[in-house]
Amino acid sequence: MGNAVLSANAGARLVALETQIKRFDRSYRRRLRKFTRTSSRHGDLLFTFPAIAFALVSGRGATDQRAEAARLVRDGAQLAHIAGVLDLPNWMRRLPPEAFTRPIGKVATGQSFGRKVVGRLPQEADRTATWLQAHEVALDAGDEDFAYWLAGQRIYAKPFSGDAPIRPLAIYAWYSRQDDVRGRRLMDKPWDRNVKFPVAVREMCAWYERVMADLTRADLKRGPGRYSKRRRGHGYEMVPLRSAAELSEEGMIMHNCVGSYAGMVAARECRIFSVRRGSHRVATLEVRWQGGMPRIWQLEAPDNVTAPQPVWDAVTRWLATQEGLVVADPSAIHSLSVDATRWKALWLPYVNAKGSKSLPLERPDPRVLGHLVEDIGQLVVWARG
């Protein structure tokens, strides 16, 4: 009878372990199964502190760190002590297996952060992986204060298509709290911990517009040829926006992020038009080159709302007649002409604070701007809700 009970208990534990293992990302399950076979305490970790188990099988830290942590597990040491060996904060004990889909990066270890953040962890397990990815980028590019603010924002309903596009917002927040540096002087409204996410994104866009204009002197550049002329079609006027000042004005009036496009307009990556009926601005149009033809990339009414169908119809018919419209290949942003002195003046304080790997200082790298602009576009989509 006793053997039967023991066998039943062992079978139930195996079932429970397998059920828990299947909550982790598929690519780590085989390693976790092997891990749990070596010690019953290893198996217990899957329930008591999933982050430790995941860190051990995913190769976090140096070899001697993992060896020491594994020894402490077998010896029954306190979980907080084991986590500390792996540079894991105790608040991560609250994260479920679903949070771990790739090796754990940099995470906040401050005691104050740990006490406060528990109340901002997602209640839904399937959102924790997105939350953790955003946290890691927020901390890497920003600091714990920004990471704590971001933890409470409602942006984790859908998984990211790639890395969390948080870096532009984190950089904006970092510069917001610096004194007498070029990046702060280019800022109109700095980030603070009480701002709502959509407002933060809007002000970030305005800041990057000024940064782009400063680095590329885009406000002195004009679009070539027919782009400089106003166009009329089907009751609407398409007014080309050619300078940083014009783009900034459009962004403020229409409550969108078009002001940050100054560098791309200067590089002819895209063309921006203000769609108007008389003196009234009804939409902002972005045109890009796609499939050998100029295409509507974005057409939005105020507050990033999709423009009404009559506006779409009019712009579509108008664009079909614009054979001479000059729109460059999107890769043009990587060949932007950036002032080296201004580039270094902008980024030097950030690199000094975050480390030499943050950004290249020796010479301007427009690819950095390209990546930031791509992430900004995703942030704007999130800000719409």
C-alpha positions in Angstrom: 0.0 0.0 0.0 2.8 2.4 0.9 4.6 1.7 -2.4 1.5 2.4 -4.3 1.0 5.8 -2.6 4.7 6.7 -3.2 4.3 5.7 -6.9 1.1 7.7 -7.2 2.8 10.8 -5.6 5.8 10.4 -7.9 3.5 10.2 -10.9 1.5 13.3 -9.8 4.8 15.2 -9.4 6.0 14.3 -12.9 2.7 15.4 -14.3 2.9 18.7 -12.4 6.5 19.3 -13.5 5.7 18.6 -17.1 2.7 21.0 -16.9 4.9 23.7 -15.5 7.7 23.1 -18.0 5.2 23.6 -20.8 4.5 27.1 -19.6 8.0 28.1 -20.5 9.0 28.9 -24.1 9.2 25.8 -26.3 12.9 26.3 -27.1 13.9 25.8 -23.4 11.7 22.9 -22.4 14.2 20.2 -23.2 16.9 21.8 -21.1 14.4 22.3 -18.2 13.4 18.6 -18.3 17.1 17.7 -18.0 17.6 20.2 -15.3 14.7 18.9 -13.1 16.0 15.3 -13.3 19.3 16.1 -11.5 17.7 17.2 -8.3 14.2 17.5 -6.8 15.1 20.9 -5.6 15.7 21.9 -9.2 12.2 20.9 -10.0 10.9 22.9 -7.0 12.4 26.0 -8.5 10.0 25.9 -11.4 7.2 26.7 -9.0 9.0 28.8 -6.3 11.2 31.0 -8.4 10.9 30.3 -12.2 13.4 33.0 -13.1 16.2 31.2 -11.2 15.5 27.9 -13.0 15.4 29.7 -16.4 18.6 31.7 -15.7 20.4 28.4 -14.9 19.4 26.7 -18.1 19.7 29.7 -20.4 23.3 30.5 -19.4 22.9 33.7 -17.4 26.1 35.0 -15.9 29.5 33.5 -15.8 30.1 29.7 -15.5 31.2 30.0 -11.8 28.1 32.1 -11.0 25.8 29.3 -12.3 27.9 26.6 -10.6 27.7 28.4 -7.3 23.9 29.0 -7.7 23.3 25.4 -8.5 25.2 24.3 -5.5 23.2 26.6 -3.3 20.0 25.2 -4.7 21.1 21.7 -3.9 22.1 22.8 -0.4 18.7 24.3 0.2 19.9 28.0 0.5 17.5 30.9 0.7 16.0 31.7 -2.7 16.9 35.4 -2.3 20.6 34.4 -1.8 20.6 32.2 -4.9 19.0 34.9 -7.0 21.6 37.4 -5.8 24.4 35.1 -7.1 22.8 35.3 -10.6 22.2 39.1 -10.3 18.4 38.5 -10.2 16.4 40.8 -8.0 13.9 39.2 -5.6 10.9 40.9 -7.3 11.4 38.6 -10.3 10.1 35.8 -8.1 6.6 37.1 -9.0 7.1 36.5 -12.7 5.5 33.4 -14.1 7.2 30.9 -16.6 5.5 32.7 -19.5 7.7 35.7 -18.9 10.9 34.0 -20.1 11.2 33.6 -23.8 14.9 34.6 -24.2 17.9 35.0 -22.0 17.3 37.6 -19.2 19.0 40.9 -19.8 19.7 43.8 -17.5 17.0 44.2 -14.8 16.5 46.7 -12.1 18.0 45.6 -8.8 17.3 48.7 -6.6 15.4 47.9 -3.4 13.0 50.8 -3.8 12.2 49.7 -7.3 11.6 46.1 -6.1 9.2 47.2 -3.4 7.2 49.4 -5.7 7.1 47.4 -9.0 5.3 44.4 -7.7 2.0 46.3 -8.0 2.8 47.1 -11.6 3.4 43.6 -12.9 0.9 42.4 -15.5 -1.9 40.3 -14.0 -2.2 38.2 -17.2 0.7 35.7 -17.6 0.7 36.0 -21.4 1.7 39.7 -21.1 4.7 39.2 -18.9 7.2 38.4 -21.7 6.3 41.7 -23.4 6.5 43.5 -20.1 9.9 42.1 -19.3 11.4 42.8 -22.7 10.2 46.5 -22.4 11.7 46.7 -18.9 15.1 45.5 -20.0 15.3 48.0 -22.9 14.0 50.8 -20.6 16.7 50.1 -18.1 19.4 49.7 -20.6 18.6 52.9 -22.5 17.2 54.9 -19.5 17.2 54.3 -15.8 15.2 52.7 -13.0 12.9 55.7 -12.6 11.9 55.5 -16.3 11.6 51.7 -16.1 9.2 52.0 -13.1 7.0 54.5 -15.0 7.0 52.3 -18.1 6.0 49.3 -16.0 2.7 50.8 -15.3 1.8 51.8 -18.8 -0.9 49.8 -20.6 1.1 48.9 -23.7 1.6 45.2 -23.2 -1.5 43.7 -24.8 0.3 42.4 -27.9 3.8 40.9 -28.2 6.5 42.8 -30.0 7.4 41.9 -33.6 11.1 42.3 -32.5 12.9 44.1 -29.7 10.8 46.4 -27.6 10.9 49.8 -29.4 11.4 51.7 -26.1 14.8 53.2 -26.7 13.8 56.6 -28.2 11.4 57.2 -25.3 14.0 56.1 -22.7 16.6 58.5 -24.3 14.1 61.3 -24.3 13.4 60.7 -20.6 17.1 60.5 -19.7 17.8 63.9 -21.4 14.8 65.4 -19.7 16.6 65.2 -16.3 20.0 66.5 -17.4 21.1 70.1 -16.8 22.7 72.3 -19.4 23.4 69.7 -22.1 22.6 70.1 -25.8 19.9 67.5 -25.8 18.0 69.1 -22.9 18.3 72.6 -24.5 16.6 71.2 -27.6 13.6 70.1 -25.5 10.4 72.1 -25.1 8.5 69.8 -22.6 10.6 67.3 -20.7 9.4 63.9 -19.5 8.3 63.4 -15.9 7.0 60.4 -14.0 3.4 61.8 -14.0 3.0 62.1 -17.7 0.6 59.8 -19.6 2.0 57.5 -22.3 0.4 59.2 -25.3 1.5 62.6 -24.1 5.0 61.3 -23.5 5.2 59.9 -27.0 3.9 63.2 -28.5 6.5 65.3 -26.7 9.2 62.8 -27.5 8.4 63.2 -31.2 8.6 66.9 -30.9 12.0 66.6 -29.3 13.3 64.2 -32.0 12.1 66.7 -34.6 14.4 69.3 -33.1 17.2 66.8 -32.7 16.9 65.8 -36.4 16.9 69.4 -37.5 19.9 70.2 -35.4 22.0 67.3 -36.5 21.1 67.5 -40.2 20.3 71.2 -40.5 17.1 70.0 -42.2 15.4 73.3 -41.7 17.7 74.8 -44.3 17.0 72.1 -46.9 14.2 72.0 -49.4 12.6 69.3 -51.5 13.6 69.2 -55.1 11.6 70.0 -58.2 7.9 69.6 -58.3 7.7 68.7 -54.6 8.2 72.4 -53.8 4.9 73.3 -55.6 1.5 73.2 -54.1 -0.9 70.7 -55.7 -4.7 70.8 -55.9 -7.0 67.9 -56.5 -10.7 67.1 -56.1 -11.5 69.9 -53.7 -8.4 69.6 -51.6 -5.0 71.3 -51.6 -1.9 69.2 -50.9 0.7 71.5 -49.4 4.2 70.1 -49.3 6.0 70.5 -46.0 9.6 71.2 -46.8 11.3 72.4 -43.6 11.6 71.4 -40.0 9.6 74.4 -39.0 6.7 73.5 -41.3 6.7 69.9 -40.1 6.8 71.0 -36.5 3.8 73.4 -37.1 1.9 70.6 -38.7 2.7 68.2 -35.9 1.5 70.7 -33.2 -1.7 71.7 -35.0 -2.6 68.1 -36.0 -1.4 66.5 -32.8 0.8 63.9 -34.6 4.5 63.0 -34.8 5.3 64.4 -38.2 7.7 66.9 -36.8 10.2 64.1 -36.2 10.4 63.4 -40.0 12.6 66.4 -40.8 15.6 64.2 -41.4 13.8 61.8 -43.6 12.3 64.5 -45.7 15.7 66.1 -46.1 17.0 62.7 -47.3 14.0 62.3 -49.6 13.0 59.0 -47.9 9.5 60.3 -47.8 7.4 63.3 -48.6 4.9 65.0 -46.3 1.9 67.0 -47.3 -0.7 69.0 -45.4 -4.1 68.1 -46.9 -6.3 71.2 -46.7 -9.7 72.5 -47.7 -9.2 76.2 -47.9 -7.4 77.3 -44.7 -8.5 74.2 -42.8 -6.1 71.3 -42.3 -8.0 68.1 -42.7 -5.2 65.5 -42.8 -1.4 64.8 -42.9 -0.2 62.7 -45.8 3.1 60.8 -45.9 4.1 59.5 -49.4 6.8 56.8 -49.8 8.3 54.9 -52.7 7.0 51.3 -52.9 7.0 48.9 -55.8 8.3 51.5 -58.1 5.5 53.9 -57.4 4.7 56.7 -54.9 2.2 55.3 -52.4 0.1 56.6 -49.5 2.1 55.5 -46.4 0.0 57.4 -43.9 -3.0 59.6 -44.2 -4.3 60.8 -40.8 -6.7 63.3 -39.5 -5.9 65.2 -36.2 -4.8 63.0 -33.2 -3.6 60.2 -35.5 -7.2 59.2 -36.4 -7.6 57.6 -39.9 -8.7 60.3 -42.4 -12.3 60.1 -43.6 -13.0 58.1 -46.7 -13.7 61.1 -48.9 -10.2 62.4 -48.1 -8.7 59.0 -49.0 -10.6 59.0 -52.3 -9.4 62.5 -53.2 -5.8 61.9 -52.3 -5.7 58.5 -54.0 -7.0 60.1 -57.3 -4.6 63.0 -57.0 -1.6 60.8 -56.3 -2.3 58.7 -59.4 -1.7 61.8 -61.5 1.7 62.7 -59.9 4.1 60.9 -62.1 6.8 63.4 -61.4 6.7 63.1 -57.7 10.2 62.6 -56.3 10.3 60.1 -53.5 13.6 58.4 -52.7 14.2 54.9 -51.6 13.8 54.4 -47.8 17.4 53.4 -47.4 18.3 57.1 -48.1 18.1 57.8 -44.4 21.3 55.9 -43.9 23.1 58.4 -46.1 21.9 61.5 -44.2 24.5 64.3 -44.0 25.0 64.8 -40.2 27.2 67.5 -38.7 30.0 65.7 -36.8 30.5 68.4 -34.2 26.8 68.6 -33.4 26.5 64.8 -33.3 29.2 64.5 -30.7 27.9 67.5 -28.6 24.5 65.8 -28.5 25.5 62.3 -27.6 28.6 62.7 -25.5 26.8 63.2 -22.1 24.6 60.1 -22.8 27.6 57.9 -23.8 29.5 59.1 -20.7 26.6 58.0 -18.5 25.6 54.8 -20.3 28.9 53.5 -21.6 30.9 53.6 -24.8 28.8 50.9 -26.5 25.6 53.1 -26.4 26.4 55.1 -29.5 29.4 55.7 -31.8 31.0 59.1 -31.2 34.0 59.1 -33.5 31.8 59.8 -36.6 28.1 60.3 -37.2 26.2 57.1 -37.9 22.8 57.8 -39.6 21.9 54.2 -39.1 21.4 55.1 -35.4 18.8 57.7 -36.5 17.2 55.2 -38.8 16.7 52.7 -36.0 15.4 55.3 -33.7 12.9 56.5 -36.3 11.7 53.0 -36.9 11.0 52.6 -33.1 9.4 56.0 -33.0 6.9 54.8 -35.6 5.9 51.8 -33.4 5.6 54.0 -30.3 3.2 56.3 -32.2 1.1 53.3 -33.1 0.9 52.2 -29.5 0.1 55.7 -28.3 -3.0 55.6 -30.5 -4.3 52.8 -28.3 
